[in-house]
Amino acid sequence: MTLPAPNLDDLRFQRDLVDEARKRIIHYCPEWTEYNLSDPGITLIELFAWMTEMMVYRLNRVPEKNYIKFLEMLGLQRKPASSSFTELTFWLSAPLPFAPGDNQVVVVPEASEVRSDISDQEILFTTNKKLEIVAPLLTQVRKEGDFNKNYHPRLGVEIFYPFNQTMPQTGNTFYLGFDAKNDINGHILKLNFTCDPTEAVGIRRDDPPWVWECMDNNGQWVEISPSKSEGEKDTTGGLNNEQGSLVFYLPTNVTPGLLYGMNAFWLRCRIEQRNALQGMYSESPRVKNISVSSLGATVSATHSVRVVEEMLGTSRGEPGLSFVAKNRPILSFLPGETVEVEELRNDEVVFVPWKQVVDFSASTRFDRHFCVDNASGTISFGPSVRQPDGTVIQYGRIPESGRAIRLSKYRYGGGVGGNLPAGALNTMTQALPYVTRVSNLIRAAGGQDQETLDELKLRAQRELQAQRRAVTAQDFEQFTKNSSRSVARAKCLTPNDLSKGVAGTVTVLVVPAVADALAANGLSSLHMNDEFQKMIRSYLDQYRLLTSSLHIREPQYIGVKVKATIVPEDFHQPAKVQQEVLNTLYRYLSPLAMDGKHPIAQSSEKWEGWPFGRDLFLAEVISLIQQIPMVKYVLDVSLSSRPVLPVEEKRLFDDRPEVELTAVDKVLLVPEDGLICSLDHQIEIVTVQDMYKKG
C-alpha cells in the first residue's frame, strides 16, 4: 500500500478563492454593492484568484519534482523508445545463376533503407546485416534407406525414383543437399523438376500427400510450405507432370547440418497424408532431372536510420564533458558502433574507439570509458569527485583538450509507429543492381514509445523490492520485465507449479509486447526467437542464484473461437454492433491488454491480459456480451478451442484448411502455464422479428 501524500493544491478557483473573496466584501467594503461579473472589482478578484491558484498549483508540483530527483539519485532513467523489427524480402530481376556455371553474387548492403508509404510520416527500416544472394549449389540427391548412394551425378542419365518404386508408403523420404560454401539461409529457392509424365497415380495433383521440411540451426526439421503466390504456385502435379516447379521461402535460421555424416543445407520431402482427399501414390514418380535457382532472399531489418561519423564536438579537457547527438532516441549500440576520440598515435592524429559502460563507478582515470543516455542522445565522459578527505578522484579518462569527438556510427528511431502490417514496406530509397522489388512478408512488431514517468515509478518499486538478486518467483518476473521493453508480461513457475517440475528449476514464461500485432490477429508475433530468449537469459544470469537452473519459453497458448447469435438494441446499425462485440471479445480473450483498459468498463481490476492459468467459463462470455450497451439479447453462444504455436502461425503461404477445433462444453480448463488468445470469432446478428419467425 502506498503512503498517503498530502495534496497541496486543495484550493479551487471558484469555490475556495472567488466565492470566499466575494463573501468578505460586505465586511471590508460595505459601500461596494455591485457584484455582477461586469464590475471591475469582480474582475480583479478573479484575476488575483487565478494568480493564487497558479502559485498553489506550482507548489503542488514540488513533490513530483523531488520524486524525479530521487529516481535520478538512484540511477534510474526512462527507457528510450524501442524499435520494431521485421524481415525484408528482396526479389531478383532474374533467377540466379544467370547462366549455367555463373558465380554471380547479388549484394544488398548493410543498412539498406526501405520506406513505407502508408503513413503520413516517413518510416524507414534498415537491414541489420549485409545480404548476399547466391546461386544454390545442389550436390546431393539421396533417399531414406539408401542414403549412402548419391543420385545427383546420375540425373539426366537414369531415372530417379524418390519414393518406393513399387508401392510408396507413408514415411518414404528423399533429400536434397546443397553445398555449404554458398549460404542459402533465407533464400527463395525455385526447384525445377523434369519427370516422366504419369497418369492415374492415385493422388490429387494440386494437393499431393507430401510434406517438405528443411533443417534449422538446431538440427531440427522445420516444415516449409510451397509458395501459393501468383507465378510461384506448385506446377509439378506431385512430380507427375513433365515439367514443373516449386518455390520455397527458406527461414532465416537455416544453417548447414550433418546428416548421416554429410554436411550440407538439407531439404527433404516425405509422404504424409493430411486428409483423405489427397489420395496416395500407387507408384513412385519418375524424376529425370532437378535444377535449382534463387529468386531472392530475406534479411532481418529494424525500424531505424543509420548515421555514420557524426561529429559531436571538441573536448575542452575538463571532467564531466557531455555532448548531445543530433538525432534521438539512440538505439543500443551494436558491434562497431561507438564513440571515437582523436589521439596522437605514431605522430599521426587518428580516431580511437572508446568503450561504453553503464556507469563510471569502476572506471579509473586511464580508462577510455563513456556513458550513453539513449533517450536524450547524451554522451557523457567521466566526472571528478571530491572525497571526504579533500582529494579528487577522476572516474574515467578525460579526452585531451582540442581533440575532436565523434560517433563512428549509430542508429536512431523507434516507437509504435514502426509496427506496420505485412506488405507495408515496399520502396527502396536507392536502386540496387539486379533487385527488382522488396516487401515485408510478416508484420513489423516490437516497437514501443519512450517509457513514461508512471512506468518508471512502477519499475523503480520493482527494482528496489528485488534488491539486485532473483530469489523469489516475483523477483524473476520483475527482472524479466526489466530486461527489455519488448517484454510485456512474465510469469515465473516453480517446481511446485508444474506437475513434472524438477527441484532447483525455474521456468519463466514470457509474452512479448506485440499488442498492435495481436489487434490485427497476428498470432505469429507471439513467437520468441532465439536472439530474444538469449537476451533475456543473459540479463537474468546476472541476478539468479548459481544453484538454480533457468528455462525461458513461451506459455502454452490456447486459441479460443466464440460463435454467438445476438439481437442488437433498437436503432443501432447491425454492422456497428457486430464490430463492437468482436472488439470486446478480442480485448478480453487476449494475452495482452490491447489499450491498457479492462474490457469490462466498470471493473476496477488491473488488467494486463488474460491471467496465466485461469479457466474460461462459457457463462462469463455470455455475461461479457450481454454487458455491451448495444446488445439487447444473447440468443446463443458456443466455444471451441485449439492449441496455438506462434511459430506455426508464421507460415506465409499455407492455404490449407483451418486446424480442427475442439468444442468446449461449459468450461475450458487452462493449465498453470497456459494463456488464452483469440481466434477468428463469428458473430451473427438477428432482429427480434427474425427470432420470432424462427420460433
N, C-alpha and C positions, 0 to 999 in steps of 0.2 A: 504494500500500500504506500503510495507516495505521500510525502509530508505536505501538510496544507501550507499554501503560500498566501500571504496577505495581498489583497487587491488594493493597490494604492490609488487606482483610478476608479473611485467609487462615487464620484460626483457626476450627476447627469446634467446636461446643458439646461434643459427646460425646468425639470423638477427641482433640482438642488441649487441652481445658480440664478436663473432668470426669475422664477417664481418667488424664491426666497428674497431676492433683492426688491421685488415689487411690494412684498408684504411689509418691508421696513420703510417704504416711502412715507407712509402716513405718520410714522414716529419721528423721522428725521426732517421731513419736508412737508408739514401739514398743508401748506399752501398749494402744493402740487396735486392737482385733481384730474389731470388729463393722462389716462393710462392707455390710450389707443396706440396701435403699432406705428401710426404715422407721427407720433410725438417724438421729437429729437431726443428727449431724455430716455425714453424706452429704447431707442436705437443705441444710445451709449451704453445702457445696461446690457443689451445683447452683445455689443462689441466686447465689453470687458469680461462678460461671461464666457465668450468664445476664447479670449486670450487665456483666461484662467483654466478652462478645460484643456487647452493645448499644453499648458505647463504641467498639469497633473498627468496628462497622457504621456508626456516625455519622461516624467518621473517614474511612471509605471514601467517604462522600458528599461530602467536601470537593472532590475534583477535579471532580465533576459540577457542583457549585455554581460553581466557578471557571469552568468551560466556559460556563455560562449567563451569568455576568457578562461574560465576554469577548465573547459574542454581543451583549449589550446595548451594550457599548462600541463595537461595530461598527455599531450602529444597527439590528440585526435583531430583529424581534419576530415572535411567532407570528401567522400569518394567521388572521383570525376565520372563523367558520363562514360559508359562502356559502348563499344561498337558492335553492331550486328555483324554476322558472318554468314556466308553462303558459299556456293560453288558455282563458278562460271565455266560454261562450256563453250569452247571455240570450235567452229566448223571450218574445214578447209575448202578452198575453191575447187580442189581436185583430190582424189584419194592418193595416199602415199602407199607404195612408191609411185612416182610419176611415170617411171618406166622400169621394166624388169632389171633388177640389179642396181637400181639407183639408190644411193645412200643419203638422199636429201633430207635435211632436218629443218623443220619449221619451228622458229623460236618465238615465244611470247615472253617478252622481257619481264623481269620482276617489277612490281609497282605499275604495271599497265593499268590504265584507268578506263572504267566503263561507267557510263552515265545512265541515269533513269530519267525518262521524260514524262512520267505520270504525275509528278508533283510540281507545284509552283516553284519550289526551291530546287536548285541543282543538287542532286545527291550522287556522290561519286563513290565507287568501290574500286579498290586497288588489289591486284593479285599479290598474294603473300610470298610467292617464290617464282623463280624462273621456270617456265613450262617449255619443254622440248617435245614436240610431236614428231615421232619417228615411225618408220615403216616396221610393222611387226614381222619377225622372222620365224615362220613356222618350221620347226625342225623335228617334231615328234608327233607321230600318229600311232597310238597304241590302244590295245583292248584289254579289258579286265579278264584275267585268267590266261592271257597270252601276252603279258606285259613285257617280257624280255625281247619281243620282236617289234621293231620299228617299221611300220608300213609306209612311212613318208617317202623314202627313196624309191619305192616301187609304184607310187602313184603315177598314173598315166601309162603304166606298163601292164599292171594286173589289177583286177577288181579288188576293192577293199570292202569287206562285209563288216559294218560297225557293230552289229548285234549277232546273236546266234544265227548261223546261216540257215538252219532248217526250221527251228521253232523258237523265235525270240520270246524271252520271258522277262517279267518284271525284275529289274536289277541289272540287266545287261547294260554295260557301260563302255564307251570309248573315250579316249583322252586326246587332247590337242596340247602340245607343249611348244612354247615359244622361247627362243634364245634369250637368256638373261642380259646379254650385252645391250640389247635395245629395250629400254624401260617402257613398258606399255601400261604402267599404272594410270588409271583414269582415262584410258584411251577409248575412242569409239571404234570398235572393230567390225569390219564387214567380212563375213565368211561366205565365200562363193563356192558352191558345190556343183560339180558336173557328175551326173549319175546316169545309169541305165534307166530309162523310164519304165515304170511298172504300173500295173492296174490291179484293182481288186485285192489290195494287200490288207484289208480289214481295218484300216484306220480312217479317221476323219482328217482330211488333208489340211484343212485350215486350223485344226486344233489337235495335233498329234499327241499321243500319250508319252511325252518325254519331259524331262526337267534338265535345264542347263545350269551349271554351277561353276564358280571359279574359286581358287584358293586364296584366302586373305593372309594378312601378315601374322596371324596367329596359327597358321596351318590348318584352319577350319574351312570347310566347303560352304560357300555362301551362294544361295540361289540368285540367279540373274535371269531376267525375262527378255525375250526378243522384243525389239522396238516395234511399237504399233504406229509410229508417226508416218505421215504421208511420205511415200518414196522409200521407206525403210522397212516395210512390212515383210513378214516371212513369205517367201515365194518358192520355198523348197518342196512344199507339199509333203512334209515329213521325210525328206530326202528321196522322194519318188518321182519328182519332175526332172526332166533332162537338165535344165539349168535353173538355178535358184540361189537365193542369198538370204542370210540372216544378219541383223545388225544388233550388236550388244554394246551397251554403255557400261564399261567396267567401273567398279567402285574405285575410290581414291586410296583404298588401303590394300591394294593388291601388290604383292611382292613375290619374288622368286621363292620357290619352296622345294624341298626334297620330297620326291615321290618314288618310293622303291629305289632310293639312292640316286635318283636323277634330278638335277637342279634345273628348274625352268619356271616360266609363268605357265600355270596349268588351267585349262578349261576342260570340263567333262560333260558328257551328255549320257543320261541314263534313262531307261524305260521306267515310267511310273504313271499308272493310270489314275488320274484325279477324279474322273467321273466316267460312267458307262458310255456316254455319248462319244467319247474319244476313240473307242474301239481298241483293238490290239493287233499288233503286227502278226500277220500269218507267215511272213517271210522277211528276211533282213533286206534293207535297201542295199543297192549295189553302187558304191561310190567309185568314180573313175579318177577324179582329181579334186583337190581342195586348194584354193588360193585365198590369201588374206590381205586386206588393205586397211589403212587407217583413215577415218573420215574426220578426225579431230580429237580433242582431249579436254579434260576437265581439271581445274585447279581451284584451290580454296582462295577466297577473297574476303576482304574486310572493308566495312564502311569507314573509309579514311582517305586522307590526302597526304602524300609524302612530300616533304620538303628536304632539300639537300643543301648542306653547307650554308646554313643561315647564321650570319654574324650577330652575336649578342651584344658586343661592345668591347671596351678596352679596360683592362684592370687598372685600378688606382693604387694597388699594392696595400690595401687596407683589409683588415679582417672583417668577416661578415658581409662580403660582397654578395649582391643578388642582381639578377638580370631576368627580364621577362621576355618570353618568346613572342613572336608576332601573332602566332595562331594558338588557340586553345579550345578545348582541353587537349593536353598532350596524352597520347596513348602510351602505355607501358613500353619501355624500350625493348627492342629485340636485339639479338647479337649484331654488332656493327653500328648500332645507334647509341651515341654517347656525346658527351661534351669534350671538346678539344681545346687546348690552350697552347699558345705559341711558347716555344722554348728554344734555347740555343743549343744545338747538338752538332759537334764537329764543325764549329764556325759557320753553321748554317741554321737559319731560323725555320723550324718545322712545327707543325701542329702535332701535339702529343695527346692521346686519349686519356681521360681521367675515368675513375671508377665511381659508379653511383652507389650510395649507401642509404640506409633508412634514416640514420641519424649520425651525429659526429661523436657519440659517446666513447667509441673505441678507436677514434682516429687520432694519430699523432701529427705533429707539425710537419712531418715529412711525407705523409700520405696524400696522394693526389685523389682526394675524395670530393664529391659534391652530392647535394640532395635536390630532389625534384618535387614540386607541388604540382601534380598533374592537372588539377582542376584550374588553377590560376596560371599555369605555364611558367612558374617562377623557378629559376635555377639559383641555388644558394651555395655559397662556399663557407668554410669553417669559421666560427667566431673565436674571439679571445675572451676568456672568462677569468675574472679576478677571483682568487681564492681567499678564504678567511685570513690567511697569514699575510696577505698583501701581494703574493706572487701572481703572475698572469700566465695562464696556460693556453696555448694555441691548439685548437682542435681542428685538424685538417690543414693542409698546406695552403698558403696564400699565393694566388697567381702573381707573378712578378709584375711590377708597375710598367705600364705601357704596352703590355702584351695583349694581343687580340684573343678573344674568346668566341668560339662558335659551336653550334650544334652540327655534328658531322652529318646526320640526317635524323629525321623524326617523323612521326605520323600524328595527325590530329583529326578529330572528328568524333562521331558517336551520337547517341541519343536514339529515342524511339522512332524518329523519322526514318531511320535506316531499316526498319522492319518491313520490308517490301514483299509483296506477293511474288509467286513464281512468274517468270516471263517479264518482269518489270525492268530488268537491266539488259538493254539490247543495243546501246550505242557506244561504240569505241571513240574515245577522244582523239585518237590518231590511228591512221591506217597501218595495218601490219601486213607484210608480204605473205601472200597465199592464204590469208584468213579472210573469209567472206562474211561471217556474222558471229554474234555472240549472244548468249542468253543465260539466265539463271533458271535451271530446271526445278530447283527447290526454293522454298520460301526463305528469305533472309530473316534471321531471328537472333535474339540475344542483345539487342540494343536497349540501353537504359539511360535515362536522363541523370543529371548530376544528383547526388544524394541530398535530400532536403534536410533542413535543420532538425525537424522532428525525427527523421530516420536516424540522424547522427546521435540524438539524445538516447534513443532506444538502444542503439549499438553500444554506446558508452556504458549503459547499465549492464548489458550482457557481458562486456569485456571486464568490467570491474567485478562482476559476480564470479567469473571463471578464474580470475587470479592467475592467468597465464599457464594453467595446467588443465588438461582434459581428463577428468576423473569420472564424473557422473555422466549419465546419458544427456542431461541438459547441457553440460559443457561441450560435448561433441556436437550437439545441434547448433549451439551458439558459434563455435569456431568454424563449423562448416558454412554457416551463413556469412561469416566474416571473411571467408576465403576469397569470395568473388561476388560482385553484384549480379553475376549470371546465375547465382543460386537463389531461388525463390523460397523453397521450403526444404527442411531437413528433418528427418526422423531417425533417432538412434534406437536400435533394438539390441537388447542384451540377450544373453543365452536363455534367460527366463522367459523372454517374449516369444522365442521360436521353439517349435516342438523338437527340432533337431539341433539346438544350439550347443556349441562347444565352449567349455569354460575358458575364459580369457579372450573370447572372440567378440568383437564389437562390429555390428553391421549398421552402416549409415545409409539410409535411403535419401536420395536427392532428387528434387524436382527442379528443373531449370526454369529460369524466368522467361517464359515464352507465352505470356498471356495473349499477346497480339496474334500470334500464330494459332493458338487454340481457338480464339474467337473466329478465325477463318477455317475452323475444323482441320487444322494441320496437326494431326496426332503424331506425325513423324518427328516434329520438333521436340518432343519429349525425350528423344534418344540422347543419351550421353556418350559422346565419342571418347576415344582413348585419351586424347590430349586433355579433355576436360576432367576426366577422372584422375589423371596423373597430377594435374594442378591442385586438385582438392587434397589428394593423398599427400603430396609434398608439403602442403600447408599444415595439415593435421599432424604430420610426423614431428613437427616442431613442439607439439604440446602433449601428445599422447604418452602414456607410460610405456616403457620398453617391454613390459611383460604382456601387453595387450596386442592382439592380432586384429588388424583393421581390414574391413571389407567395405567397399563403396559400390553401390549398384542402384539400379532403378527400382521403384516399387513394382509390385505386380498390378499392372493396370487392368481394370475390368471395364470394358465398354458396355454402356447401357443404352438401349433404344427404347423410347417411350412412344407408344401408339395411343392416341387419345381422340375421343369424339366429344366435342363441346358445343354448347349453344351460347352465342355471344349476347351481350346486353343489347337492348334495343338502341337503334340509331348509331350503331358502331359498324364501321366497314369490316367485313369478314377478313379481308387481307391484313388489315392492321391488327385485328385481334389474334389472328394466327401467328403473325410475326412477334407480337408481344409474348405469347405463350412460349414460342420457340426460344426467344431471348432469355426468358426466365428459367427455362429448363437448362439451357446451355450454361447460364451463370451458376445454377445450383448444383448440377451434376458435372462438376469440373474440378480438377486437381488444383486449380489456381483461382484466385479472386480476379474476375475479369476487369472490374472497375473500382476495386477497393471497398465496395459496399456489400452488405449482406443481401442476398437475393430476396429475403423477406423484409420488407421495409420497416416493420415495427419491431424487428428483432434487435436486441442490444448486444448480441453475442459477437465477439471478434471473429471475423471470417477471413481465413486465408485460402479457402478452398475446402473441398470435401475432406473431413477428418480421416486420418490414417486408421484403417481397420474398423471403420464404422459401417454397420449393416444398413442396407437401404430397404425401407418398407414401402409396399405398394400404397398404403394408406397415406403416407406423408407426401407422395407425389400427387395423389388426388387432392389433398389439402392445399398443397402449393399452388396447383392450377386454380382451385376454387377461390383462393385469396386474391387473384388478379382482378382488379376492378372491372375490366371489360368482359369478364366471363360470368354468364348467368347460371348455367348448369354444366356439370360434368357428367356426361352420359356413360362413358366407358373409358377405362384406362387399362393398358396391359404393358408389361415389361418383358424385355428379353435382353440377353447379355452374351458376351463372348470375351475371351482373353484378348488383350491388345499388346502387341510387341511393337514399340515405336520403330525399331529398325526394319521390321517387315512392312510397316505402313509407308516406308520411304520408297518403295518400288515405283519407278516413274511410268512404266509403260505396261503395267499389269492390268489388263482389262477382263480378268477372269471374274466370274460372278462373286458376289459378296459371300464371305465366310458364313456358314450356317450359324444361326443364333439359337441359344437355349432359352426356352420360356421360363419366366420367373413366376412362381405361384403367389405367395404373399410377402415373402422377404428374400432379399438377395444377401447371402452370407458373404462377408468380405473378410479375408484373412488378416492377421495382425499387420502384415507388410503390404496389404492391398490398398488400392486407391481407385476411386471411380472416375471415369471420364465419359463424355457424351459421344454417342454415335449419331447418325442422322435420324432425328426424331420425325415422327409422322403425325401431324395434327389435322383432323378432319373437322370442318365447320359445318354445322347443320342449323337450320332455323327451327323455331317451335312448330311451324306448320309441317315441315318435313318430318319432325319427330312424331307428330300425331298421325301423319299419313302412314308412316312405317308401322305405327301401333295398330 
